[in-house]
């Protein structure tokens, strides 16, 4: 199990990793890492919402909850208990930009990300994480 505290720390660490990758010109991986920062923050919120001590991390821990072993941000947001706050509130712009910029399958793509798009995504992820 990944504790709520560990999820929070990992999310912040992935954002810092994305910033470093961006500064070093590793734009595609900066963008990819941003998505994981959001994913981890959402899994933290799900754990809090369900009053769990953490989020499952092994097949045994997932057990009958294997449907939660995912990377789909919209689904994770729905399960987090804060969907209305994010999509219907001040987080709408950030959420829209993040979900239109990131897909877990992009790690297999040869399509290059723009430096401007990556910078915007970094800013939006930082703002969203402050709300999660």
NUDOMAR-585844 format. One record per residue (C-alpha): x, z, y; residue number from 0. Coordinates in steps of 0.25 Angstrom, whole numbers, plus 5000, padded with zeros to 4 digits. Each point is the difference from the previous one (the first is absolute). Layout:
// residues N
KOLRO    c1    c3    c2  kolse
KOLRO     X     Z     Y    NUM
...
//
This chain:
// residues 132
KOLRO    c1    c3    c2  kolse
KOLRO  5000  5000  5000      0
KOLRO  5005  4997  5014      1
KOLRO  4996  5012  5009      2
KOLRO  4993  4998  5013      3
KOLRO  5013  5004  5007      4
KOLRO  5008  4990  4993      5
KOLRO  4991  4989  5003      6
KOLRO  5000  5004  5014      7
KOLRO  5015  5000  5000      8
KOLRO  5001  4987  4992      9
KOLRO  4991  4993  5010     10
KOLRO  5008  5004  5012     11
KOLRO  5013  4996  4992     12
KOLRO  4995  4986  4997     13
KOLRO  4996  4998  5015     14
KOLRO  5015  5004  5003     15
KOLRO  5005  4991  4990     16
KOLRO  4992  4988  5005     17
KOLRO  5005  5003  5014     18
KOLRO  5014  5000  4995     19
KOLRO  4998  4987  4992     20
KOLRO  4994  4994  5012     21
KOLRO  5012  5003  5009     22
KOLRO  5009  4994  4989     23
KOLRO  4992  4987  5000     24
KOLRO  4994  5002  4987     25
KOLRO  4986  4997  5005     26
KOLRO  4993  4996  4988     27
KOLRO  5004  5013  4993     28
KOLRO  4997  5008  5013     29
KOLRO  4985  4994  4999     30
KOLRO  4999  5003  4985     31
KOLRO  5005  5015  5002     32
KOLRO  4990  5002  5011     33
KOLRO  4988  4998  4991     34
KOLRO  5006  5010  4990     35
KOLRO  5001  5010  5012     36
KOLRO  4985  4998  5002     37
KOLRO  4997  5000  4985     38
KOLRO  5007  5014  4998     39
KOLRO  4992  5006  5013     40
KOLRO  4987  4995  4994     41
KOLRO  5003  5006  4986     42
KOLRO  5003  5013  5008     43
KOLRO  4987  5000  5007     44
KOLRO  4993  4997  4986     45
KOLRO  5006  5012  4994     46
KOLRO  4996  5008  5012     47
KOLRO  4986  4995  5000     48
KOLRO  4998  5003  4985     49
KOLRO  5007  5013  5001     50
KOLRO  5011  4996  4991     51
KOLRO  5014  5006  5000     52
KOLRO  5006  4986  5000     53
KOLRO  4998  4986  4995     54
KOLRO  5002  4996  4986     55
KOLRO  5013  4993  4997     56
KOLRO  5001  4998  4985     57
KOLRO  4990  4993  4990     58
KOLRO  4997  5014  4994     59
KOLRO  4997  5006  5014     60
KOLRO  4991  4988  5003     61
KOLRO  4993  5001  4987     62
KOLRO  4985  4995  5002     63
KOLRO  5003  4998  5015     64
KOLRO  5009  4987  4997     65
KOLRO  4992  4993  5010     66
KOLRO  5007  5008  5011     67
KOLRO  5013  4994  4996     68
KOLRO  5000  4990  5010     69
KOLRO  5006  4994  5013     70
KOLRO  4987  4994  5007     71
KOLRO  5000  5007  5014     72
KOLRO  4985  4997  5002     73
KOLRO  4996  5007  4987     74
KOLRO  5010  5012  5003     75
KOLRO  4994  5001  5014     76
KOLRO  4986  5001  4994     77
KOLRO  5004  5011  4991     78
KOLRO  5007  5007  5010     79
KOLRO  4988  5006  5008     80
KOLRO  5005  4995  5013     81
KOLRO  4995  4985  4999     82
KOLRO  4989  5002  5011     83
KOLRO  5011  5007  5009     84
KOLRO  5010  4989  4999     85
KOLRO  4991  4987  4999     86
KOLRO  4990  5005  5009     87
KOLRO  5008  5007  5010     88
KOLRO  5014  5000  5007     89
KOLRO  5007  4995  4988     90
KOLRO  4993  4987  4999     91
KOLRO  5010  4991  5006     92
KOLRO  5011  5006  4993     93
KOLRO  4993  4999  4986     94
KOLRO  4996  4986  5003     95
KOLRO  5015  4996  5003     96
KOLRO  5005  5007  4988     97
KOLRO  4991  4995  4990     98
KOLRO  5001  4985  5005     99
KOLRO  5015  5002  5000    100
KOLRO  5003  5007  4986    101
KOLRO  4997  4997  4986    102
KOLRO  5007  5007  4988    103
KOLRO  5003  4986  4994    104
KOLRO  5008  4995  5012    105
KOLRO  5012  5005  4993    106
KOLRO  4999  4988  4991    107
KOLRO  4998  4990  5012    108
KOLRO  5011  4991  5006    109
KOLRO  4992  5000  5013    110
KOLRO  5008  5006  5012    111
KOLRO  4994  5010  5009    112
KOLRO  5002  4998  5015    113
KOLRO  5008  5011  5007    114
KOLRO  4989  5001  5011    115
KOLRO  4990  5002  4989    116
KOLRO  5008  5011  4993    117
KOLRO  5003  5007  5013    118
KOLRO  4985  5000  5003    119
KOLRO  4997  5005  4986    120
KOLRO  5010  5011  5001    121
KOLRO  4993  5005  5013    122
KOLRO  4987  5000  4993    123
KOLRO  5004  5007  4988    124
KOLRO  5007  5011  5008    125
KOLRO  4987  5002  5008    126
KOLRO  4991  5000  4988    127
KOLRO  5009  5010  4992    128
KOLRO  4998  5009  5012    129
KOLRO  4985  5000  4997    130
KOLRO  5001  5002  4985    131
//
